[in-house]
């Protein structure tokens, strides 16, 4: 992939902001467009590794059902581009309501993306939560 490294970083950061906004707005529209078919997601408060675009989208929809995310912000701590692959480490903070209580969550997110000659696709997301009060699905 050719192009200016600064522009590429800005494009990826803009995409990641849009993906966070998707969650705040309780939708997965941009995620659907920018998740690779073989995408994976690992959240530190969930023992399951979500494999494939549909499983990842299902997890993200479930997050929207469990919590009303009021804000989700992040700051890039590290950015590496290796040809058509980019790895981004962010420190994030989210404010959300779940089961009648307000929560603040902070941690790190690692994103792995690749350029498919038309757009950046997310191939892996690792959410690390540092919150003491994580969202836990109600018992069946």
C-alpha positions, 0 to 999 in steps of 0.5 A: 500500500502506498501513501503518506503514513500520517494520512494512513494513521489519521484514516485509521484513527477516524475509523476507530472513532467511528467504531466507538460511535457505533457502540454509543449509538447501539448499532453495528453498521460501521463494524459490519462494513469494516470487520473481516470475515475471519475477524476475532474478538477477545474481551478480558471479562469474557472467557470466549474468543469470538470467531468470525464476523457474525460472532463478533457482531453478535457480541457487539449487539449483546453489549448494546443490549446489556449496557447503554454506553453514554461515551467511549473515548480513547487515546492512541498509545502505540501505532505500528504499520507493517505494509498492509497491516496496522496494529493500534494500542489505545487506552480507552474510557467508557461511561455506561449504564447497566441494570440501573447503575452507572459505571466507568470502565477504563483499559486498553484496546488492541486493534489489528487491521489490514488493507484490502486494497479498498479499505481497512478491515479489522481482523482482531480486537482485544478489549482489556477492562480495568473496571472493578464493576464489569458488565456480567450477563444475568444468570439464566 
